[in-house]
Amino acid sequence: MNPSTQNRVTDLNRRDILRIGVAGLGTVLGASALSGCASSGRRAGIAGRRWRATDRVRVGIVGVGGRGQAHVRELLSLEGVEIRAVCDIVEDKVALVQKMVVDAGQSRPTGYDRGPTDFRRMCEREELDIVYNATPWQWHAPIAVASMENGKHAAPEVPAAMTIEECWQLVETSERTGQHCIMLENCCYGQSELMVLNMVRRGLFGELLHGECGYLHDLRDIKFSDHGEGLWRLDHSIHHDGNPYPTHGLGPIAQYMNVNRGDCFDYLVSMSSKSRGLNLYAAEKYGPDDPRATRKYALGDINSTLIRTINGCTIIVMHDCSSPRPYSRINMIQGTKGLFEGYPDRIHIEGRSPAHAWEDADAYRAEFDHPLWTALAEKARTSGHGGMDYVMNHRLIHCLQTGTPPDMDVYDAASWSVITELSERSVARRSAPQDVPDFTRGAWKTTSPLGIVTV
């Protein structure tokens, strides 16, 4: 048995043997699932599926801390959106959002605050079109599944799932129920990211070869905070080593490369540096003998994950939230005719740029700015995260109102999120290659690439 087959047998042991029974294992091992990104059997796919158009989009939202409240403000600014239900474990946060909605001229949404699983009661009782989910990471997949099981589309924050098994749960629930699961990856709607997508589609970079991306953000202060994300984000750094937050950088690169729409992630390898940043920061802030300074943190300060696609493209995904550094998502895409690189944004196009020299990306915006930004820039610039939050929410609500298939589907949510557990597995096995599941079961070969859309 070759190493690739052995890896896939391990994956089958985890999720398939109990489902199909030992007697059927030989049949499964003989199927095409053991070769590359091929299909292991097809369900009715969800990619490109239209949904019922509705002028009035009824929204429920679970988790209304800082991020959830930001979504509420964005949604209240859009025509045809009704926030009908709000759920959180903190009663005061529910009351605050109820007041926000009433102050915006809407009816008071029903509140759900009876503990961490009260979202299930909300999904069962409320007539909603979509459920937004801005909770700690470990709740993203369970809430999305409950939403779809009860006939609501799901919109989880990033990452959509933390484990391989959860990724399959999202895919299989979406396919079985016919409900979409759209991960709220706002970075796919950044002005630079959408401009690059437009340039890629117009062939300026030639055939794509390689991308580099990441989430490089000094979060040391937030991790040690006694409120907000500090209540749960640090725990992951204590117990896990890999890339816990891959989608901000990876999402745009995957869209440039048509992943799940003409190409497919094949396998990855991952490696982490030593862990030093959190201990040093805690020692300086709290003292060298403080438990936060002496505790062992599993998460290496810098994780580097290398992905190869079926069509031969490569992607480097980095994670570093424990070092003193300016923010960056890198956002580099290289093709046979040139490249774009972010932070700061710069471009080189062979035959157009000066030889061996960068050009400022602003020189290209008038010609290649994405139509969504051309239409929405004025409203977006007062929105969160440089306007990308407004563009993302505007586009999602527009799709719901018109019945247009969403730009991101459950296969994207699963493929981008699964890097978390796969990177952790690779790190733990001395950077051993890990096959990336083909959540589309081969449908990536015939699914159309994401187009350049407008309002």
C-alpha positions in Angstrom: 0.0 0.0 0.0 1.5 3.3 -1.0 1.7 6.3 1.4 -1.2 8.2 -0.3 -3.5 5.2 0.0 -2.4 4.7 3.7 -3.4 8.3 4.5 -6.8 7.8 2.9 -7.3 4.5 4.8 -6.7 6.5 8.0 -9.3 9.1 7.0 -11.7 6.4 6.2 -11.2 4.8 9.6 -12.2 8.1 11.2 -15.5 8.8 9.5 -16.6 6.0 7.2 -16.1 2.6 8.8 -18.8 3.0 11.4 -21.1 4.3 8.7 -20.6 1.6 6.1 -19.7 -1.3 8.3 -16.6 -3.4 8.2 -18.0 -5.7 5.5 -18.2 -2.8 3.0 -14.6 -1.5 3.7 -13.1 -3.5 0.8 -15.5 -1.9 -1.6 -14.7 1.6 -0.4 -10.9 1.0 -0.6 -11.3 -0.2 -4.1 -13.2 2.9 -5.2 -11.7 6.0 -6.8 -11.7 7.7 -3.4 -8.2 6.4 -2.9 -6.7 8.4 -5.8 -6.1 12.1 -5.7 -9.2 14.3 -5.4 -11.5 11.9 -7.2 -15.1 11.2 -6.2 -16.2 8.5 -3.7 -19.8 8.6 -4.7 -22.1 11.5 -5.4 -25.0 13.2 -3.6 -27.0 15.9 -5.1 -24.5 18.8 -5.1 -25.3 22.2 -3.7 -22.8 24.2 -5.8 -24.7 26.8 -8.0 -28.1 25.8 -6.6 -30.5 28.8 -6.6 -32.5 29.6 -3.6 -36.0 31.0 -3.2 -36.0 34.7 -3.9 -37.5 36.9 -1.2 -37.8 40.7 -1.0 -37.8 40.5 2.8 -34.9 38.6 4.3 -35.6 37.4 7.8 -32.4 37.0 9.8 -31.6 35.4 13.1 -28.2 35.9 14.7 -26.4 33.8 17.3 -23.6 35.4 19.3 -23.9 39.2 19.6 -20.6 40.2 21.2 -18.4 42.7 19.3 -18.5 40.8 15.9 -22.1 39.9 16.1 -23.1 43.5 16.9 -21.1 44.7 13.9 -23.1 42.4 11.7 -26.3 43.7 13.2 -25.3 47.3 12.4 -24.4 46.3 8.8 -27.7 44.4 8.3 -29.8 47.2 9.7 -28.3 49.5 7.0 -29.6 47.3 4.2 -33.1 47.5 2.7 -35.3 44.5 3.0 -33.6 43.0 6.0 -35.5 42.1 9.2 -33.7 40.9 12.2 -36.3 38.6 13.8 -34.4 36.7 16.5 -31.2 37.1 18.5 -29.4 34.6 20.7 -26.5 34.9 23.2 -25.6 33.4 26.5 -25.4 36.9 28.0 -28.9 38.3 28.6 -27.6 41.9 28.6 -26.2 41.5 25.1 -29.5 40.2 23.8 -31.3 43.1 25.3 -28.8 45.6 23.8 -29.3 44.2 20.3 -33.0 44.1 20.7 -32.8 47.8 21.5 -30.6 48.4 18.4 -33.2 46.8 16.2 -36.1 48.7 17.7 -34.2 52.0 17.5 -33.7 51.3 13.8 -37.5 51.2 13.3 -38.0 47.4 13.3 -40.1 45.2 15.6 -38.4 43.9 18.7 -36.7 40.6 17.8 -37.3 37.5 20.0 -34.5 36.9 22.4 -33.0 33.6 23.3 -30.6 33.5 26.3 -31.2 30.2 28.1 -27.7 28.9 27.9 -25.2 27.8 25.2 -27.5 25.6 23.2 -30.6 27.8 23.1 -29.8 28.4 19.5 -31.5 25.1 18.8 -34.8 26.4 20.2 -34.4 29.6 18.1 -33.8 27.5 14.9 -36.8 25.3 15.7 -39.3 28.0 16.5 -38.5 31.0 14.3 -39.4 31.6 10.7 -36.1 32.7 9.3 -34.3 32.7 6.0 -30.8 32.7 7.3 -29.0 32.4 10.6 -25.8 34.4 11.1 -23.4 32.9 13.6 -20.6 35.0 15.4 -19.8 32.8 18.3 -16.5 31.3 19.5 -14.9 28.9 16.9 -16.1 25.6 18.5 -19.8 26.6 18.1 -19.7 27.5 14.4 -20.4 24.1 12.9 -23.0 23.0 15.5 -25.0 26.2 15.0 -24.7 26.0 11.2 -25.9 22.4 11.3 -28.9 23.2 13.5 -29.8 26.1 11.2 -29.8 23.9 8.0 -31.6 21.1 9.8 -34.4 23.5 10.5 -34.7 24.9 7.0 -32.6 28.0 7.4 -29.5 28.9 5.4 -26.4 29.1 7.6 -23.9 32.0 7.7 -21.1 31.0 10.2 -18.1 33.3 10.9 -14.6 32.0 10.1 -13.5 29.3 10.3 -16.7 27.5 9.6 -15.5 24.3 11.3 -12.5 23.2 13.4 -12.3 19.5 12.5 -12.4 17.3 9.4 -15.5 15.6 10.8 -17.3 18.9 11.3 -16.4 19.9 7.7 -18.1 16.8 6.4 -21.1 17.4 8.7 -21.6 20.8 7.1 -21.3 19.4 3.5 -23.6 16.5 4.1 -26.2 18.5 6.0 -26.2 21.2 3.2 -26.6 18.6 0.5 -29.3 16.7 2.3 -31.4 19.7 3.4 -30.8 21.9 0.3 -29.8 24.8 2.5 -26.7 26.8 1.8 -23.9 27.3 4.2 -22.0 30.5 3.4 -19.0 31.2 5.5 -18.7 34.9 6.3 -15.2 35.3 4.8 -15.2 39.1 4.6 -11.6 39.2 3.2 -12.9 37.8 -0.1 -14.7 41.2 -0.5 -11.7 43.5 0.3 -11.2 46.1 -2.4 -7.7 44.9 -3.3 -8.8 41.2 -3.3 -11.7 41.9 -5.6 -9.5 44.0 -7.9 -7.0 41.2 -8.2 -9.8 38.7 -8.9 -10.9 40.9 -11.7 -7.4 41.1 -13.1 -7.0 37.4 -12.8 -10.2 36.8 -14.8 -9.0 39.2 -17.4 -5.8 37.3 -17.8 -3.3 40.0 -16.7 -1.2 37.5 -14.7 -1.3 34.7 -17.3 -1.6 31.2 -16.0 -1.6 31.1 -12.2 1.3 29.2 -10.6 1.6 30.1 -6.9 0.0 32.1 -4.1 1.1 33.2 -0.7 -1.2 34.3 2.1 -1.8 34.3 5.8 -3.1 35.8 9.0 -0.3 37.8 10.5 -1.8 39.8 13.3 -0.4 40.7 16.8 -3.1 39.4 19.1 -1.1 39.0 22.3 -3.0 41.6 24.2 -6.4 40.1 23.0 -5.4 36.6 23.9 -4.7 37.6 27.5 -7.8 39.8 27.8 -10.4 38.8 30.3 -13.3 39.7 27.9 -14.2 39.2 24.3 -12.1 36.8 22.3 -9.6 36.5 25.2 -12.2 34.3 26.9 -11.7 31.5 24.4 -8.9 32.3 21.8 -6.0 31.6 24.2 -7.3 28.1 25.0 -6.6 27.0 21.4 -3.0 28.3 21.7 -2.5 26.2 24.8 -3.7 22.9 23.4 -3.2 22.9 19.6 -0.3 23.4 17.1 -1.1 24.1 13.5 -2.9 26.9 11.7 -6.1 27.6 13.6 -7.2 30.5 11.4 -6.4 29.9 7.7 -9.4 31.3 5.8 -8.7 35.1 5.8 -5.7 34.7 3.6 -6.6 31.5 1.8 -10.1 32.4 0.7 -9.1 35.0 -1.9 -6.2 32.9 -3.2 -8.6 29.9 -3.6 -11.0 32.1 -5.6 -8.2 33.4 -7.8 -7.2 29.8 -8.5 -10.7 28.5 -9.0 -10.4 25.9 -6.2 -13.6 23.8 -6.2 -14.4 25.4 -9.6 -11.9 23.9 -12.0 -9.2 22.9 -9.5 -9.0 21.2 -6.1 -6.7 21.1 -3.1 -4.7 17.9 -3.3 -2.4 17.6 -0.2 -0.5 19.8 2.3 2.5 19.8 4.6 2.8 22.0 7.6 5.5 23.0 10.0 5.5 25.3 13.1 8.3 27.2 14.8 9.1 27.1 18.5 6.6 28.8 20.9 8.1 31.9 22.5 5.9 35.0 22.0 3.1 34.4 24.5 5.5 33.5 27.3 7.7 36.5 26.7 4.7 38.8 26.5 3.1 37.5 29.7 6.4 37.6 31.6 6.8 41.3 30.7 3.2 42.2 31.4 2.4 40.1 34.4 5.8 39.1 35.8 8.1 36.1 35.1 6.5 33.9 37.8 2.9 34.5 36.7 1.2 31.2 35.5 0.5 32.9 32.2 4.2 33.4 31.7 5.3 29.9 32.8 2.6 27.9 31.1 3.5 25.8 28.0 1.8 27.0 24.8 1.5 24.3 22.2 1.0 26.7 19.3 4.2 27.6 17.5 4.6 31.3 17.0 4.8 30.9 13.2 3.1 28.2 11.3 3.8 27.6 7.6 1.5 25.3 5.6 2.2 24.5 1.9 -0.7 23.3 -0.2 -0.5 21.8 -3.7 -3.5 21.6 -6.0 -4.5 18.9 -8.5 -3.6 21.3 -11.4 -0.1 21.9 -10.0 -0.5 25.3 -8.2 1.1 25.8 -4.9 0.0 28.0 -1.9 1.9 29.0 1.2 -0.5 29.8 4.1 1.1 31.4 7.2 -0.2 32.1 10.7 1.4 34.3 13.3 -0.6 36.0 16.1 2.1 35.8 18.8 4.8 38.2 17.5 5.2 41.9 17.5 4.4 42.8 13.9 2.2 45.0 11.7 -0.9 43.4 10.3 -0.7 41.5 7.0 -2.5 38.9 4.9 0.3 38.8 2.3 -2.2 38.2 -0.6 0.5 37.4 -3.3 -0.5 35.7 -6.5 2.1 34.8 -9.2 1.3 33.9 -12.8 3.3 33.3 -16.0 2.9 37.0 -16.9 3.3 38.8 -13.6 2.2 39.0 -10.0 0.4 41.0 -7.3 1.7 41.4 -3.8 -0.1 43.0 -0.8 1.0 44.9 2.3 1.8 47.3 0.6 -0.2 46.6 -2.6 2.1 46.4 -5.7 2.1 44.9 -9.1 4.4 43.8 -11.8 3.1 42.8 -15.3 5.6 41.7 -17.9 5.4 44.0 -20.9 3.4 46.6 -19.0 5.4 47.4 -16.0 9.0 48.8 -16.1 11.5 45.9 -16.3 12.4 44.4 -12.9 10.3 47.0 -11.1 7.2 47.2 -9.0 4.3 49.5 -9.7 1.9 51.0 -7.1 -1.4 49.1 -7.3 -3.3 52.4 -7.2 -2.2 53.0 -10.8 -4.4 50.0 -11.8 -7.5 50.7 -9.7 -9.3 53.0 -12.2 -9.1 50.3 -14.9 -9.5 47.1 -12.8 -11.5 48.0 -9.7 -14.2 45.4 -9.2 -17.7 46.4 -10.1 -19.0 45.7 -6.6 -16.5 48.3 -5.2 -17.2 50.7 -8.0 -20.9 50.7 -7.1 -20.7 50.4 -3.3 -17.5 52.3 -2.3 -19.2 55.3 -0.9 -21.3 53.4 1.5 -18.6 50.8 2.2 -15.9 53.1 3.4 -17.7 53.9 6.6 -18.1 50.2 7.3 -16.0 47.7 9.3 -12.7 46.3 8.1 -12.1 48.9 5.5 -15.5 48.4 3.9 -15.3 44.7 3.2 -18.0 43.9 5.8 -20.5 46.1 4.0 -19.7 44.7 0.6 -20.0 41.1 1.9 -23.3 41.6 3.6 -24.7 43.6 0.7 -23.8 40.9 -1.7 -25.2 38.1 0.5 -28.5 39.8 1.1 -28.7 40.7 -2.7 -28.3 37.0 -3.5 -31.0 36.0 -1.0 -33.4 38.7 -2.4 -32.8 37.6 -6.0 -32.4 33.9 -5.7 -28.8 34.1 -7.0 -26.5 31.3 -5.9 -24.0 32.7 -3.3 -20.4 33.5 -4.2 -19.2 31.1 -1.5 -20.8 27.7 -0.8 -20.4 24.9 1.7 -17.6 23.3 -0.3 -15.6 26.5 0.1 -16.4 26.6 3.8 -15.2 23.1 4.3 -12.1 23.2 2.0 -10.8 26.4 3.5 -11.6 25.5 7.1 -10.3 21.9 7.0 -6.7 23.3 6.8 -6.9 23.7 10.6 -7.0 20.1 11.5 -4.9 18.9 8.6 -2.1 21.3 9.5 -2.2 20.2 13.1 -2.0 16.5 11.9 1.0 17.3 9.7 2.9 19.2 12.4 2.4 16.4 14.8 3.8 13.9 12.3 7.0 15.8 11.4 5.4 17.6 8.5 4.0 14.4 6.9 1.8 15.1 3.9 -1.9 15.1 4.5 -4.5 14.6 1.7 -7.1 17.3 1.6 -10.6 15.8 1.2 -12.5 16.6 -2.0 -15.7 17.8 -0.4 -17.2 18.3 -3.9 -16.7 14.6 -4.7 -15.4 15.4 -8.2 -17.9 18.2 -9.0 -15.0 20.7 -9.0 -14.2 19.4 -12.5 -17.4 20.8 -14.0 -18.4 23.7 -11.7 -18.1 27.1 -13.3 -15.5 29.6 -11.9 -16.7 32.5 -9.8 -17.6 35.3 -12.2 -17.2 39.1 -11.9 -20.5 40.2 -10.5 -22.1 43.6 -10.0 -24.9 45.1 -7.9 
